[in-house]
Amino acid sequence: MTLGRRMYWAVALVAVLAIAAVAITATSQFTFAGLTDNDEPITGPALEEATQAALEHTGEGRVSETEVGDEDSYYEVEVTLDDGSQVDVQLDEEFNVVGEEADDDSIDDHDDPDTD
């Protein structure tokens, strides 16, 4: 193989690797962006249906925050219960409850002597 031919293949290999690196970076950024929390609130008729479904599920409280495209479900409805605690109600696209979890965002562990 001549020096010119080796140079050609070296440049071609570098170009292929550069294109592959760009493609992998772009794909991972789009994938990562699709998995992140977008904090887009529920609006319109969907807000009314999601509110009704979440409050029927909890049996009390008021809706304090909503989100479309949550990492855990299609809709997330945060309900502040009558005692001040909060629960996140997870809903699918048809407004069926698919999960629920206590919202720990407002809990300060430093106030609990058992966690110090």
DSSP file (Angstrom, degrees, kcal/mol; ACC not computed):
  #  RESIDUE AA STRUCTURE BP1 BP2  ACC     N-H-->O    O-->H-N    N-H-->O    O-->H-N    TCO  KAPPA ALPHA  PHI   PSI    X-CA   Y-CA   Z-CA
    1    1 A M              0   0    0      0, 0.0     2,-0.1     0, 0.0     0, 0.0   0.000 360.0 360.0 360.0 131.6    0.0    0.0    0.0
    2    2 A T     >  -     0   0    0      1,-0.1     4,-2.2     4,-0.0     5,-0.2  -0.327 360.0-109.3 -79.5 163.9    1.4    3.4   -1.0
    3    3 A L  H  > S+     0   0    0      1,-0.2     4,-2.2     2,-0.2     5,-0.2   0.873 118.9  52.9 -61.5 -38.8    1.7    6.3    1.4
    4    4 A G  H  > S+     0   0    0      1,-0.2     4,-2.0     2,-0.2    -1,-0.2   0.885 109.1  48.8 -63.6 -40.0   -1.1    8.2   -0.5
    5    5 A R  H  > S+     0   0    0      2,-0.2     4,-2.2     1,-0.2    -2,-0.2   0.894 110.6  50.6 -68.5 -40.4   -3.4    5.3   -0.2
    6    6 A R  H  X S+     0   0    0     -4,-2.2     4,-2.3     1,-0.2    -2,-0.2   0.903 109.9  50.7 -63.0 -41.3   -2.7    4.9    3.5
    7    7 A M  H  X S+     0   0    0     -4,-2.2     4,-2.5     2,-0.2     5,-0.2   0.901 108.1  53.1 -63.2 -41.1   -3.4    8.6    4.0
    8    8 A Y  H  X S+     0   0    0     -4,-2.0     4,-2.3     1,-0.2    -2,-0.2   0.936 111.8  44.5 -58.8 -48.4   -6.7    8.3    2.1
    9    9 A W  H  X S+     0   0    0     -4,-2.2     4,-2.3     2,-0.2    -1,-0.2   0.847 111.9  53.1 -68.4 -33.5   -7.9    5.4    4.3
   10   10 A A  H  X S+     0   0    0     -4,-2.3     4,-2.2     2,-0.2    -1,-0.2   0.926 111.6  45.3 -66.2 -44.3   -6.7    7.3    7.5
   11   11 A V  H  X S+     0   0    0     -4,-2.5     4,-2.2     2,-0.2    -2,-0.2   0.895 113.0  51.0 -65.5 -40.3   -8.7   10.4    6.5
   12   12 A A  H  X S+     0   0    0     -4,-2.3     4,-2.3    -5,-0.2    -2,-0.2   0.905 110.1  49.6 -63.9 -41.4  -11.7    8.2    5.6
   13   13 A L  H  X S+     0   0    0     -4,-2.3     4,-2.5     2,-0.2    -2,-0.2   0.914 110.8  49.2 -64.6 -43.5  -11.6    6.4    9.0
   14   14 A V  H  X S+     0   0    0     -4,-2.2     4,-2.3     1,-0.2    -1,-0.2   0.899 111.1  50.6 -62.5 -40.8  -11.4    9.7   10.9
   15   15 A A  H  X S+     0   0    0     -4,-2.2     4,-2.4     2,-0.2    -2,-0.2   0.918 110.6  48.2 -64.4 -43.9  -14.3   11.1    8.9
   16   16 A V  H  X S+     0   0    0     -4,-2.3     4,-2.4     1,-0.2    -2,-0.2   0.922 112.6  48.8 -63.0 -44.3  -16.4    8.0    9.7
   17   17 A L  H  X S+     0   0    0     -4,-2.5     4,-2.3     2,-0.2    -1,-0.2   0.885 111.0  50.5 -63.5 -38.7  -15.6    8.2   13.4
   18   18 A A  H  X S+     0   0    0     -4,-2.3     4,-2.2     2,-0.2    -2,-0.2   0.918 111.2  47.8 -65.7 -43.1  -16.4   11.9   13.5
   19   19 A I  H  X S+     0   0    0     -4,-2.4     4,-2.4     1,-0.2    -2,-0.2   0.913 112.0  50.3 -63.6 -42.4  -19.8   11.2   11.8
   20   20 A A  H  X S+     0   0    0     -4,-2.4     4,-2.6     1,-0.2     5,-0.2   0.903 109.4  51.3 -62.8 -41.4  -20.5    8.4   14.2
   21   21 A A  H  X S+     0   0    0     -4,-2.3     4,-2.3     2,-0.2    -1,-0.2   0.908 111.0  47.8 -63.2 -42.2  -19.6   10.6   17.2
   22   22 A V  H  X S+     0   0    0     -4,-2.2     4,-2.6     2,-0.2     5,-0.2   0.916 112.6  49.2 -64.8 -43.0  -22.0   13.3   16.0
   23   23 A A  H  X S+     0   0    0     -4,-2.4     4,-2.4     2,-0.2    -2,-0.2   0.911 112.4  47.3 -64.3 -42.8  -24.8   10.8   15.4
   24   24 A I  H  X S+     0   0    0     -4,-2.6     4,-2.5     2,-0.2     5,-0.2   0.916 113.2  48.7 -65.2 -43.0  -24.4    9.2   18.9
   25   25 A T  H  X S+     0   0    0     -4,-2.3     4,-2.0    -5,-0.2    -2,-0.2   0.928 113.2  46.6 -62.9 -46.0  -24.3   12.6   20.6
   26   26 A A  H  X S+     0   0    0     -4,-2.6     4,-2.1     1,-0.2    -2,-0.2   0.919 113.8  48.4 -63.5 -43.9  -27.4   13.9   18.8
   27   27 A T  H  X S+     0   0    0     -4,-2.4     4,-2.5    -5,-0.2    -2,-0.2   0.915 111.5  48.9 -64.1 -43.6  -29.3   10.7   19.5
   28   28 A S  H  X S+     0   0    0     -4,-2.5     4,-2.7     1,-0.2    -1,-0.2   0.859 109.9  52.2 -68.0 -33.4  -28.4   10.6   23.2
   29   29 A Q  H  X S+     0   0    0     -4,-2.0     4,-2.5     2,-0.2    -1,-0.2   0.911 111.8  45.7 -67.6 -41.1  -29.4   14.3   23.6
   30   30 A F  H  X S+     0   0    0     -4,-2.1     4,-1.9     2,-0.2    -2,-0.2   0.912 114.9  47.6 -67.8 -40.9  -32.8   13.6   22.0
   31   31 A T  H  X S+     0   0    0     -4,-2.5     4,-1.0     2,-0.2    -2,-0.2   0.931 113.6  47.2 -63.7 -45.7  -33.3   10.5   24.1
   32   32 A F  H >X S+     0   0    0     -4,-2.7     4,-0.8     1,-0.2     3,-0.7   0.907 110.6  52.1 -63.5 -41.7  -32.3   12.3   27.3
   33   33 A A  H 3< S+     0   0    0     -4,-2.5     3,-0.5     1,-0.2    -1,-0.2   0.858 107.2  53.9 -63.4 -34.1  -34.5   15.2   26.5
   34   34 A G  H 3< S+     0   0    0     -4,-1.9    -1,-0.2     1,-0.2    -2,-0.2   0.727 110.4  46.7 -71.7 -21.2  -37.4   12.8   26.0
   35   35 A L  H << S+     0   0    0     -4,-1.0    -1,-0.2    -3,-0.7    -2,-0.2   0.512  93.8  96.9 -98.2  -6.3  -36.9   11.3   29.4
   36   36 A T  S  < S-     0   0    0     -4,-0.8     2,-0.6    -3,-0.5    -3,-0.0  -0.361  85.5 -97.0 -84.8 165.4  -36.5   14.5   31.4
   37   37 A D        -     0   0    0      1,-0.1    33,-0.1    -2,-0.1    -1,-0.1  -0.695  34.2-174.6 -82.1 119.2  -39.2   16.2   33.4
   38   38 A N        -     0   0    0     -2,-0.6    -1,-0.1    31,-0.4    32,-0.1   0.616  21.4-145.8 -95.8 -12.0  -40.7   19.0   31.2
   39   39 A D        +     0   0    0      1,-0.2    30,-0.1    30,-0.1    27,-0.1   0.772  37.2 160.6  54.8  31.1  -43.0   20.5   33.9
   40   40 A E  B     -A   68   0A   0     28,-0.6    28,-3.3     1,-0.0    -1,-0.2  -0.741  36.5-128.8 -83.1 122.5  -45.7   21.4   31.3
   41   41 A P        -     0   0    0      0, 0.0     2,-0.3     0, 0.0    26,-0.2  -0.314  20.0-106.6 -71.6 154.3  -49.0   21.9   33.0
   42   42 A I        -     0   0    0     34,-0.2     2,-0.3     4,-0.1    24,-0.1  -0.604  46.7-175.0 -74.7 138.5  -52.2   20.2   32.0
   43   43 A T    >>  +     0   0    0     -2,-0.3     3,-0.8     4,-0.0     4,-0.7  -0.849  33.5   4.8-132.5 167.9  -54.6   22.6   30.2
   44   44 A G  H >> S-     0   0    0     -2,-0.3     4,-1.2     1,-0.2     3,-0.9  -0.144 120.0 -15.1  63.7-149.8  -58.1   22.7   28.8
   45   45 A P  H 3> S+     0   0    0      0, 0.0     4,-2.2     0, 0.0    -1,-0.2   0.808 133.0  62.9 -59.7 -30.9  -60.6   19.9   29.0
   46   46 A A  H <> S+     0   0    0     -3,-0.8     4,-2.7     1,-0.2     5,-0.2   0.868  99.3  55.2 -62.9 -35.4  -57.8   17.5   30.0
   47   47 A L  H <X S+     0   0    0     -3,-0.9     4,-2.5    -4,-0.7    -1,-0.2   0.919 107.7  48.7 -62.8 -43.4  -57.2   19.6   33.2
   48   48 A E  H  X S+     0   0    0     -4,-1.2     4,-2.2     2,-0.2    -2,-0.2   0.924 114.5  44.7 -62.7 -44.6  -60.9   19.2   34.2
   49   49 A E  H  X S+     0   0    0     -4,-2.2     4,-2.4     2,-0.2    -2,-0.2   0.905 114.5  48.3 -67.9 -41.2  -60.8   15.4   33.6
   50   50 A A  H  X S+     0   0    0     -4,-2.7     4,-2.5     2,-0.2     5,-0.2   0.903 111.6  50.4 -66.0 -40.8  -57.5   14.9   35.4
   51   51 A T  H  X S+     0   0    0     -4,-2.5     4,-2.6    -5,-0.2     5,-0.3   0.939 111.8  47.7 -61.1 -47.8  -58.7   17.0   38.3
   52   52 A Q  H  X S+     0   0    0     -4,-2.2     4,-2.2     1,-0.2     5,-0.2   0.924 113.2  47.6 -60.8 -45.7  -61.9   15.0   38.6
   53   53 A A  H  X S+     0   0    0     -4,-2.4     4,-1.7     1,-0.2    -1,-0.2   0.908 113.9  46.8 -64.0 -42.6  -60.1   11.7   38.4
   54   54 A A  H  X S+     0   0    0     -4,-2.5     4,-2.4     2,-0.2     5,-0.2   0.914 114.0  46.4 -68.1 -42.7  -57.4   12.7   41.0
   55   55 A L  H  X S+     0   0    0     -4,-2.6     4,-2.4     1,-0.2    -1,-0.2   0.852 111.0  52.5 -70.9 -33.1  -59.9   14.1   43.5
   56   56 A E  H  < S+     0   0    0     -4,-2.2    -1,-0.2    -5,-0.3    -2,-0.2   0.887 111.6  48.6 -64.3 -37.4  -62.2   11.1   43.1
   57   57 A H  H  < S+     0   0    0     -4,-1.7    -2,-0.2    -5,-0.2    -1,-0.2   0.921 118.4  36.9 -68.9 -44.7  -59.1    8.9   43.9
   58   58 A T  H  < S-     0   0    0     -4,-2.4    -2,-0.2     2,-0.1    -1,-0.2   0.795  93.0-144.1 -80.6 -27.9  -58.0   10.8   47.0
   59   59 A G  S  < S+     0   0    0     -4,-2.4     2,-0.3    -5,-0.2    -3,-0.1   0.434  72.4  31.7  79.5  -1.9  -61.5   11.6   48.2
   60   60 A E  S    S+     0   0    0     -5,-0.2    -2,-0.1     2,-0.0    -1,-0.1  -0.962  80.0  58.3-165.4 176.0  -60.4   15.0   49.5
   61   61 A G        -     0   0    0     -2,-0.3     2,-0.3    -3,-0.1    20,-0.2  -0.314  66.4 -83.8  94.3-170.7  -58.1   17.9   48.9
   62   62 A R  E     - B   0  80A   0     18,-2.0    18,-3.0    -2,-0.1     2,-0.4  -0.980  37.7-103.0-140.0 150.1  -57.4   20.4   46.2
   63   63 A V  E     + B   0  79A   0     -2,-0.3    16,-0.2    16,-0.2     3,-0.1  -0.616  37.6 171.9 -76.1 124.6  -55.3   20.2   43.1
   64   64 A S  E     +     0   0A   0     14,-2.7     2,-0.3    -2,-0.4    15,-0.2   0.605  63.5   3.4-109.2 -16.8  -52.1   22.2   43.7
   65   65 A E  E     - B   0  78A   0     13,-1.3    13,-3.2     2,-0.0    -1,-0.4  -0.962  58.1-164.3-165.3 150.3  -50.1   21.3   40.5
   66   66 A T  E     - B   0  77A   0     -2,-0.3     2,-0.3    11,-0.2    11,-0.2  -0.932   3.9-170.1-136.6 162.0  -50.4   19.4   37.3
   67   67 A E  E     - B   0  76A   0      9,-1.9     9,-2.5    -2,-0.3     2,-0.4  -0.969  13.1-147.7-155.8 136.3  -48.0   18.0   34.7
   68   68 A V  E    S+AB  40  75A   0    -28,-3.3   -28,-0.6    -2,-0.3   -30,-0.2  -0.841  85.8  17.6-100.0 140.3  -48.3   16.4   31.2
   69   69 A G  S    S-     0   0    0      5,-3.4   -31,-0.4    -2,-0.4    -1,-0.2   0.863  81.9-179.1  71.6  35.6  -45.7   13.9   30.2
   70   70 A D        -     0   0    0      4,-0.5     3,-0.2    -3,-0.4    -1,-0.1  -0.244  39.9-113.0 -63.4 157.1  -44.4   13.2   33.7
   71   71 A E  S    S+     0   0    0      1,-0.2    -1,-0.1     3,-0.0     3,-0.1   0.723 115.8  41.3 -66.1 -20.5  -41.6   10.7   34.0
   72   72 A D  S    S-     0   0    0      1,-0.2     2,-0.3    27,-0.0    -1,-0.2   0.657 127.6  -9.8-100.2 -19.4  -43.9    8.2   35.8
   73   73 A S  S    S-     0   0    0     -3,-0.2    -3,-0.4     1,-0.1    -1,-0.2  -0.944  73.4 -90.2-164.5 178.2  -47.1    8.5   33.8
   74   74 A Y  S    S+     0   0    0     17,-0.8    -5,-3.4    -2,-0.3    -4,-0.5   0.929 111.5  20.3 -70.5 -44.9  -48.9   10.5   31.1
   75   75 A Y  E     -BC  68  91A   0     16,-2.5    16,-2.8    -7,-0.2     2,-0.4  -0.956  65.5-165.3-123.2 144.8  -50.5   12.9   33.6
   76   76 A E  E     -BC  67  90A   0     -9,-2.5    -9,-1.9    -2,-0.4     2,-0.5  -0.999   4.5-170.5-126.8 131.3  -49.4   13.8   37.1
   77   77 A V  E     -BC  66  89A   0     12,-2.5    12,-3.0    -2,-0.4     2,-0.6  -0.975  11.3-151.2-122.4 118.1  -51.8   15.6   39.5
   78   78 A E  E     -BC  65  88A   0    -13,-3.2   -14,-2.7    -2,-0.5   -13,-1.3  -0.790  15.4-165.7 -89.1 124.8  -50.5   16.9   42.8
   79   79 A V  E     -BC  63  87A   0      8,-3.0     8,-2.3    -2,-0.6     2,-0.7  -0.944  13.9-147.8-114.8 127.9  -53.2   17.0   45.4
   80   80 A T  E     -BC  62  86A   0    -18,-3.0   -18,-2.0    -2,-0.5     6,-0.2  -0.859  25.8-143.1 -91.7 116.6  -52.9   18.9   48.7
   81   81 A L    >   -     0   0    0      4,-3.0     3,-2.2    -2,-0.7   -20,-0.1  -0.236  26.1 -98.9 -77.8 168.2  -54.9   16.9   51.2
   82   82 A D  T 3  S+     0   0    0      1,-0.3    -1,-0.1     2,-0.1    -2,-0.0   0.765 123.5  55.7 -60.3 -27.4  -57.0   18.5   54.0
   83   83 A D  T 3  S-     0   0    0      2,-0.1    -1,-0.3     1,-0.0     3,-0.1   0.422 121.2-106.1 -86.3   2.5  -54.2   17.8   56.5
   84   84 A G  S <  S+     0   0    0     -3,-2.2    -2,-0.1     1,-0.3     2,-0.0   0.225  80.7 125.8  94.5 -14.0  -51.6   19.7   54.4
   85   85 A S        -     0   0    0     -5,-0.1    -4,-3.0     1,-0.0     2,-0.4  -0.333  51.8-135.3 -72.6 162.4  -49.8   16.7   53.1
   86   86 A Q  E     -C   80   0A   0     17,-0.4    17,-2.4    -6,-0.2     2,-0.4  -0.928  17.3-171.2-124.0 146.3  -49.4   16.2   49.3
   87   87 A V  E     -CD  79 102A   0     -8,-2.3    -8,-3.0    -2,-0.4     2,-0.6  -0.998  18.3-138.2-135.1 138.7  -49.8   13.2   47.1
   88   88 A D  E     -CD  78 101A   0     13,-3.3    13,-1.9    -2,-0.4     2,-0.6  -0.873  17.2-158.1 -96.6 121.2  -49.0   12.8   43.4
   89   89 A V  E     -CD  77 100A   0    -12,-3.0   -12,-2.5    -2,-0.6     2,-0.4  -0.893   7.7-148.8-101.8 122.8  -51.7   10.9   41.5
   90   90 A Q  E     -CD  76  99A   0      9,-2.9     8,-2.8    -2,-0.6     9,-1.2  -0.786  17.4-174.3 -95.0 131.4  -50.4    9.3   38.3
   91   91 A L  E     -CD  75  97A   0    -16,-2.8   -16,-2.5    -2,-0.4   -17,-0.8  -0.930  17.0-135.4-125.3 147.3  -52.9    9.0   35.4
   92   92 A D    >   -     0   0    0      4,-2.2     3,-1.9    -2,-0.3   -19,-0.0  -0.232  47.6 -82.4 -85.6-173.8  -52.7    7.4   32.0
   93   93 A E  T 3  S+     0   0    0      1,-0.3    -1,-0.1     2,-0.1   -20,-0.0   0.712 132.0  52.6 -65.3 -20.4  -53.9    9.0   28.8
   94   94 A E  T 3  S-     0   0    0      2,-0.1    -1,-0.3     0, 0.0     3,-0.1   0.262 120.4-107.7 -98.0  10.5  -57.5    7.9   29.5
   95   95 A F    <   +     0   0    0     -3,-1.9     2,-0.4     1,-0.3    -2,-0.1   0.743  70.0 146.9  69.1  26.8  -57.4    9.5   33.0
   96   96 A N        -     0   0    0      1,-0.0    -4,-2.2     2,-0.0     2,-0.4  -0.757  56.5-109.9 -88.0 139.7  -57.3    6.1   34.8
   97   97 A V  E     +D   91   0A   0     -2,-0.4    -6,-0.3    -6,-0.2     3,-0.1  -0.558  42.4 167.7 -71.2 126.1  -55.2    6.1   38.0
   98   98 A V  E     -     0   0A   0     -8,-2.8     2,-0.3    -2,-0.4    -7,-0.2   0.389  62.2  -9.5-118.0  -2.7  -52.0    4.1   37.5
   99   99 A G  E     -D   90   0A   0     -9,-1.2    -9,-2.9     2,-0.0    -1,-0.4  -0.953  49.6-156.6 177.8 164.8  -50.2    5.1   40.6
  100  100 A E  E     +D   89   0A   0     -2,-0.3     2,-0.3   -11,-0.2   -11,-0.2  -0.975  13.7 172.5-154.6 141.6  -49.9    7.3   43.7
  101  101 A E  E     -D   88   0A   0    -13,-1.9   -13,-3.3    -2,-0.3     2,-0.1  -0.992  38.4-100.9-151.4 148.9  -47.1    8.4   45.9
  102  102 A A  E     -D   87   0A   0     -2,-0.3     2,-0.8   -15,-0.2   -15,-0.3  -0.435  37.5-125.0 -64.6 139.0  -46.6   10.8   48.7
  103  103 A D    >   -     0   0    0    -17,-2.4     3,-0.6     1,-0.1   -17,-0.4  -0.799  27.4-177.0 -90.0 109.2  -45.0   14.0   47.5
  104  104 A D  G >   +     0   0    0     -2,-0.8     3,-1.4     1,-0.2    -1,-0.1   0.361  55.0 102.1 -89.0   5.0  -41.9   14.5   49.7
  105  105 A D  G 3  S+     0   0    0      1,-0.3    -1,-0.2     3,-0.0    -2,-0.0   0.801  84.3  45.6 -59.5 -29.7  -40.9   17.8   48.2
  106  106 A S  G <  S+     0   0    0     -3,-0.6     2,-0.4   -20,-0.1    -1,-0.3   0.461  88.6 103.3 -96.8  -0.3  -42.2   19.8   51.2
  107  107 A I    <   -     0   0    0     -3,-1.4     2,-0.7    -4,-0.0     3,-0.1  -0.700  56.6-155.2 -88.0 130.8  -40.7   17.6   53.9
  108  108 A D    >   -     0   0    0     -2,-0.4     3,-1.8     1,-0.1     4,-0.3  -0.909   1.4-160.7-105.6 109.5  -37.7   18.9   55.7
  109  109 A D  G >  S+     0   0    0     -2,-0.7     3,-1.0     1,-0.3     6,-0.3   0.711  85.3  70.1 -63.0 -20.9  -35.7   16.0   57.2
  110  110 A H  G 3  S+     0   0    0      1,-0.2    -1,-0.3    -3,-0.1     6,-0.1   0.693  91.4  59.4 -72.1 -16.7  -33.9   18.4   59.6
  111  111 A D  G <  S+     0   0    0     -3,-1.8    -1,-0.2     1,-0.1    -2,-0.2   0.631  90.1  81.0 -82.9 -13.7  -37.1   18.8   61.6
  112  112 A D    X   -     0   0    0     -3,-1.0     3,-1.7    -4,-0.3     4,-0.4  -0.835  66.0-159.1 -97.5 112.8  -37.3   15.1   62.3
  113  113 A P  G >  S+     0   0    0      0, 0.0     3,-0.6     0, 0.0    -1,-0.1   0.734  88.3  65.5 -64.9 -20.1  -35.1   14.1   65.2
  114  114 A D  G 3  S+     0   0    0      1,-0.2    -5,-0.0     2,-0.1    -3,-0.0   0.674 100.7  49.9 -74.1 -16.3  -35.1   10.5   64.1
  115  115 A T  G <         0   0    0     -3,-1.7    -1,-0.2    -6,-0.3    -5,-0.1   0.480 360.0 360.0-102.2  -3.8  -33.2   11.3   60.8
  116  116 A D    <         0   0    0     -3,-0.6    -1,-0.2    -4,-0.4    -2,-0.1   0.467 360.0 360.0 -81.1 360.0  -30.3   13.4   62.3
